[in-house]
Amino acid sequence: MKMVITQNALNEKGGAERVILKIAQRYDAKIYTLSYNKEGTFEDFKSLDVELLGKRLPLLDTLPSRVSNAVNYGYKFFTAKIPEEYDAINAHMSPSEWIRNRNPRVLWYCHTPPRELYDLKNVAVRKRSAKEQMLYNTLSVVYKSTEMRMLKYIEGIACNSEITKERLRKYLDVQNATVINPAIDAKKFYNGGDEKYFLYPSRISAQKRQDYVIEAFERFVKASKLTNYKLVLAGSLTRGYKDFMDYYEKLKAMNVRNVVFKLNPSDETLSELYAKSTAVLFSPINEDYGIVPLEGMASYKPVISVNEGGPKETILNNRTGFLVGSPDQMAAKMKFVAEHPVIAAKMGREGRRRVEDHYSWNTFFKKFDALAKAVAKSSA
């Protein structure tokens, strides 16, 4: 099957980028995107056919960055015509699915509807100036009306989790999305012992809520008196983008002892950080899915996560990790894991088995391939 992939940006090492990479490798697919940072995302993209979908619209730099990106992405995908022959187009982060306006046979793999327009709207608006709020509200209306129009024609819709499926139903009235959980390569993860630190690997962002785990760590040390433990925060930091940089400075200003930042780690470094941790922490706001819990379990580590979003689907509470409702509860489970290494090791082994049994790429592609074939056979 000849497949084309559309994605608004390839600039980071996140769960969405990993899924796109795996699909592109399997189908030898050409990728159309609007922003591509070869050094910021996965190295393996360099061996694939990645093409920028036209030049950036003029005058956009006079607008706030998030607004200008949204306008550019929407316009480019809505007006683009794919030049080569193909059997199916696989769209990813919104609004790349707008490629359907001029191109048939689209399978949209939805990682989440744009959260700033839906469940995180109040948070997003509150941070903006009056001018930005006016632009935001106008673009929201345009986005939502265009999205509803596109959904009438898109031939197939898949998503990464049950929570994303519920968002599609609630906000976009999509009733027929197929859940296909992303997977990981378990063989890349291993158990390297316990070097007395807790790991939270995720992009530095207020949505990922690193301040939550810093608070939990501070309370863990106070309650346990285990002052030799560290908290390692490992993830990408988008420098030059004010919101991310402001949040990074906020985290550093918390000034909690033994909190270590490992910014933009390589895949090898990240695997080693997982391998030698005591346990893996996870605290984003209602995460769409979450690759981190899978990678933590694949590394034979208990995963202590907020009881929200995708982790509720992947973590078996009290068996492969813990689901908690506050920094105090997270601190208590950190203390438990540190003081009960035999139980922690048992949880880690069960987590590893769970990943191997349920979250392999073979499992992912059994569903994805079938849906892609059905879309390819659909009429224009």
N, C-alpha and C positions, 0 to 999 in steps of 0.2 A: 504494500500500500504506500502510495506517495502522500506524505503528510506535510503540511505547513503549520508552524506554530506562531501564534501572535502573543506578545507580552509587552506591557508598557515600558518596563525597564529591567535591565540585568546589571545591577550595581552592587548587590549584596550577596551574602552567603546565608540564605534563609531557607525555610522549608519549601516555599513556592519555587525558588530557583532550583532546588534539588529535584523536585518533581519534574520541572521542565527539562532539566538536563537528562534525566533518566528516559523520558519519553522521546526526546530528540535523538538520543543515542540508539534507542531501540528501533526507531523508524528512519534513521538517517535523515531527519527532518530539517528543512530550512527554517530558521527563526527570524521573524521580523519583529523588531523592537524600536523604541524611540530614544533610548538612552542605554549605553553599554560601556561599563567601566571594566575593562579586562582584568585589572588588578584587584578590583573590589569584590568580584564574584568568583565562582569556582573556576579553577585553572582549566578544567576539561572543556569549557565552552570555547577555548581558543582553537580546538581541533574541529569545531562544528562550523556550519555555514550560517553565520549571524550577519544580518544586514539591517542597517538603519532605514526606517521607513520615511524617507524624505527629510528635508531640512526643517529645523524649528521655525515656527511661524514668526515673522518679523514683529517687532514692538512688544512681544510678550514680556520682555525683561522689565518693562515699566510696571508690571503687576507683581503682587506678592508671589513668592516662589511656588507655593502650593496651588494658588489660583492659576498661575501661568502654566504650570505642568498639566493641570486638569484640562484647561482649554486646549493645549497642544495635543494631549493624548486623545481627547474626544474627537477633535476635528480630524486628526490624521487617520484614526481607525475608521471613522464614519465615511470618509471620502476615498479611502484606499481601494485600489483594484489590484488583486494579486495577479502578476503577469504570467506566471508559469502554470502548467497543467498540474492538477493535484486531485486526490481522491477525497480528502477531508482537511479541514482547518481546525486545529485545536487551539482555542483561545484560553487565556488564563486570567491574570488580574484585570479587573474592570478598569477602563472600558474597552479592553482589547476585544471583547465579544461584539463590539459595534462593527467589526470587520464584516459582519453578516449583512450590512446594508447593501453592499455591492458584490458580495461573494457568497455563494451557497455552500451547503454541506459543512456546517459549523458545529463542532462539539465544544461546548464551553465547560471547562473544568473550573468551577467556582471555588476559590480559596476562602472568600467571604464577600458579601456585598460591602461596598465602601462604608466602613463603620462610622466615619465622621458625618455621614448623611443619615445614619439610622441610630443604632444603639448607643453610640458615643457622641451624638450630635450636640448635646448640651455642654459637654466638656470641650468640644472643638470650638463652639461659638464663643464660649466664655473667655477664651484666650485671645480673641481677635479684637482689633480696633473697630470703631463704628463703620469706617469705610470698608474694611475687610468683611465685616458681617453683612453689609449690603451686597457686596460681590458674591459672598458665600451663598446667601439666600437666593440670589438670582440664578447662579449656576446650579444650585440644588434643584430648582424647578426644571431647568433645561435638562439636567442629567436624568431626573426621574421620568420625565415624559419620553425622552429618547430611549431610555432603558426599557420601558414598557412596550414601546413600539418594536424594539429589536426582539424582545422575548416572544413575540407572535411568530417569528420566522426561524429562530434558532432551532436546528433539528435535534440536538441532543444536549442535555444538561447533566453534569455530574458534579459532585462536591466532596470535600474532604472529610466531613464529619456529620454526625446527627445534629449538632448545634448549628452548623452552617445550613443544613437542610431546613431547619426550623426558621432561620433568618430569611431564607429564600421564600418560604411559605408565608411568613408573617409580613415581610416588607414588599415582596415582589409578586406575591400570589402564584408562585411556582409550586405546583403540586406533584410533579413527577421527576424530581431530581434523584439520581442514583448515587448513593454514598459509596465512594471508593477511598478507603483510608490510605494515605501515603505510607510508604514503608521506609526501611533503612537497610543498609548492608551490615548485618550483624557481625560478619567476620572482621570488620574494621575496628571493632570494639573488644576490649579485653579487661580483665581484672588485674590491676598492678599493685594490689595491696591497699593499705590505708595510711596515708601520710598526714592525717589529722587536719583535714580542711573540708569545708562544705563548698560545693561548686554551684554557681548559678550561671550557666552559659546562655546568653541571649543578647540581642541587639540592645545597646544603651538607649533607652526610650522610656518616657513616662508611661506609655501603654504597657511596657514590660514590668514596670513597678519594682525596680531594684531597691528602692527605699524600703519596701516591705520586708525584704530579706535582711537588709542591714539592721532594721529594728529587731527582727527576730534573732539575728545573731547576737546583738548586744544583750538581749534578754537571756539568751542561752548561756552566754559567758557568766552573766550575773548569777543565774540560778545554779549552774553546774560547777562554777569555780574552775572550769577547764580553760585557763588562760593561754594554754599553748596551742589552741585551735585557731585556724584562720578561716576567713570567708573569701573565696576567690570569685570575682565577677569577671567573666570572660565573654567578650562579644565585640561586634563591630560598632564603631562610632563614626557617624557621618559628620566629619568636620566641615565647617562652613555653613551648616544648617542650624539656625539660631535655636530652635526648640530643642534639638538634641544636645547641643553644646550647653545650653542653659541648664538642662536636666543633669548633665554630667557634672557641672560645677556644683549643683545642688547636692548631689551624692557625695562629692568630695568634702563639701562643707559640713556634712554630718559628722565628720571627724571621729569616726569610730575606729578604735585600735584594732589592728590585725585584719583590716579589710584591704584586699589587694586587687587592683585592676589589671587584667590582661587584655589589652585592646587589640582587635583584629588578629586573633591567633590563626595560625595555619591549621589545616585539617589534622595534621600529625600532632601538633601541640594540643589541640582540643581533645583528641582521643586519649592522649597521655594524661591530661587534666581529669577527664572522666575516670580513667583507670585507677588513679591514685587517690581519689577523693574518698571521704567517709560516707557521704550521701550527696545526692543531687537535689537542689531546691528549684522550685518553679512557681512564679507568682504573678503572671500577667493578668490583665483585666479580661476575664471571660474569653480566653484564647479560643481562636477558631478550631484549632486542632492541637498542635504542639508536638514537634519532633523531639524536643529535649527529653521528655519522659521516656520515649522509646530508646534514645541513645543512652540515657542513664541506666535503664533496665538491661540493655544489651551489654553494658559494662559491669554487670553484676552488682549494681548499687541500688539501695532503696531510694525511691524518689518521694520527696516530701513536697506536695503541691497544694496550691489553693484549690478549694472544692468548687471550681468554676469551669465551664466550657469543656473543651476537648479532653483534658486530663481525666474528667469523670468517666470517659469512655475507655481510656487506655489503662489507667492505674487500677489495680484491684486493692481496695482499701484494706489495710492491715495484713496484706499478703505480699504485694510487690512494692508497697510504699504506704504513704498516708495522705489523706485528703483533709485539709485543715481550713478553719474559718477565720483565723486571725493570726497576727504575728506572735501572740502569746502561745497559741496552739502549735504553731510551727516551731517555736523555741522548745516547747515541751517534747515534741517528737525528735528534734535534733538531740536533745539531752538523752532521750531513750536510746536512740541509735548509737550514740557515743558510748553509752554505758552498757550496752548489750550487743557486743560484736558478733556473738554466735547467732543470735536472732537476725541481726542485720545481714549476715552472710547468707542465711537461709532465704531471706526475702530477696536478696540479690540473685540467687540461683533460680528462684521461681520467676523473677522478672525476666531473666535471660530466656527461660523456656517459653514464656508468653510471647516474647518478641519473635523468636524463631518459629513458633507455631502459627502466629496470626498476622505478623507484620513484615512479611517478605515481599520482595518485588514480584516474585512469581504469583503470589496471591493478588497483588495490585493489578497486574497485567491480564489476569484471567478476566476480570470485569472490564478493564479499560479497553482491551482489544475487541471484545464483543460489542461494546457500545460504539467504538470507532468504526467497525465494519458496518454496523447498522446505519450510521450517519453517512458513510461513504456510498451506500446503496440508495440513499434517499433521493428523491427527485429535486431538481433545482427549483 
